[in-house]
Amino acid sequence: MCSPKPTGTATHWCRNWPPGGFGTVRGGALYPVPGRLEADGTVKARWEPGEGGPGRKVHRLTDAGRARLRQETVGWGRFSGAMARLLSPGVEETRGGAP
């Protein structure tokens, strides 16, 4: 299982996600996200020198970002719980759906 570091590039983190996770994430889908998070104040970014290569931009959560993460985690728990209940065996019979 992948255990992402608290800092690092989002591309590196997603490309090293476990096979049971997101699968392949295209860079074009990912690159706009850190900029939006920085613009809304949930992350702070800074450049670090590269080790034998170009520098890299690293991101850290702000206090507002940690608060949002807690909110999103609660919301995701509710959503995933509802989906698990909906997709569990026997739901069709209890809701009057077709067999």
C-alpha positions as CSV (number, residue, x, y, z in Angstrom):
1,M,0.0,0.0,0.0
2,C,1.2,3.4,-0.9
3,S,1.8,5.8,2.0
4,P,2.1,9.3,0.4
5,K,4.6,11.7,2.0
6,P,3.1,14.9,3.4
7,T,4.9,16.9,0.7
8,G,5.7,16.2,-2.9
9,T,4.4,16.6,-6.3
10,A,0.8,15.6,-6.8
11,T,1.8,13.8,-10.1
12,H,4.3,11.7,-8.3
13,W,1.8,10.8,-5.6
14,C,-1.0,9.8,-8.0
15,R,1.3,7.9,-10.3
16,N,2.4,5.8,-7.3
17,W,-1.1,5.2,-6.0
18,P,-1.8,1.5,-5.4
19,P,-3.3,-0.5,-8.3
20,G,-6.6,-0.9,-6.4
21,G,-6.9,2.9,-6.2
22,F,-7.4,5.4,-9.0
23,G,-5.6,3.6,-11.8
24,T,-3.7,5.7,-14.3
25,V,-4.2,9.4,-13.7
26,R,-3.3,11.6,-16.7
27,G,-1.3,14.7,-16.0
28,G,-3.7,16.9,-17.8
29,A,-6.5,16.0,-15.4
30,L,-4.3,16.6,-12.4
31,Y,-2.3,19.8,-13.1
32,P,-5.1,22.3,-12.7
33,V,-6.1,21.0,-9.2
34,P,-3.1,22.3,-7.1
35,G,-3.6,25.8,-8.6
36,R,-7.3,25.9,-7.7
37,L,-6.5,24.7,-4.2
38,E,-3.8,27.4,-3.8
39,A,-6.2,30.0,-5.1
40,D,-8.9,29.1,-2.6
41,G,-6.4,29.1,0.3
42,T,-6.5,25.4,1.2
43,V,-2.8,24.8,0.2
44,K,0.4,26.9,0.2
45,A,3.0,26.2,-2.5
46,R,6.7,26.8,-2.7
47,W,9.5,25.9,-5.0
48,E,12.3,23.5,-3.8
49,P,15.6,23.0,-5.6
50,G,15.8,19.8,-7.5
51,E,18.3,17.0,-6.6
52,G,20.3,16.8,-9.8
53,G,17.4,18.1,-11.8
54,P,14.9,20.9,-12.1
55,G,13.2,22.3,-9.1
56,R,9.8,21.3,-8.0
57,K,6.7,22.9,-6.5
58,V,5.6,21.4,-3.2
59,H,2.3,21.9,-1.5
60,R,1.3,21.9,2.1
61,L,-2.2,22.1,3.6
62,T,-3.2,25.3,5.4
63,D,-5.4,25.4,8.5
64,A,-8.3,26.1,6.1
65,G,-7.2,23.1,4.0
66,R,-7.2,20.9,7.1
67,A,-10.7,22.1,8.0
68,R,-11.9,21.4,4.4
69,L,-10.3,18.0,4.5
70,R,-12.2,17.1,7.7
71,Q,-15.5,18.3,6.1
72,E,-14.8,16.4,2.8
73,T,-13.9,13.3,4.8
74,V,-17.2,13.4,6.7
75,G,-19.1,14.0,3.4
76,W,-17.3,11.1,1.7
77,G,-18.1,8.8,4.6
78,R,-21.8,9.6,4.3
79,F,-21.7,9.1,0.5
80,S,-19.7,5.9,0.5
81,G,-21.9,4.5,3.3
82,A,-25.0,5.3,1.3
83,M,-23.6,3.7,-1.8
84,A,-22.6,0.6,0.2
85,R,-26.1,0.2,1.5
86,L,-27.6,0.8,-1.9
87,L,-25.4,-1.8,-3.6
88,S,-25.6,-4.4,-0.8
89,P,-27.5,-7.7,-1.6
90,G,-31.2,-7.6,-1.0
91,V,-31.7,-3.9,-1.6
92,E,-34.0,-4.5,-4.6
93,E,-36.3,-6.8,-2.6
94,T,-36.6,-4.3,0.3
95,R,-37.3,-1.4,-2.0
96,G,-39.7,-3.2,-4.3
97,G,-37.4,-3.3,-7.3
98,A,-37.4,-6.0,-9.9
99,P,-35.5,-9.2,-9.0
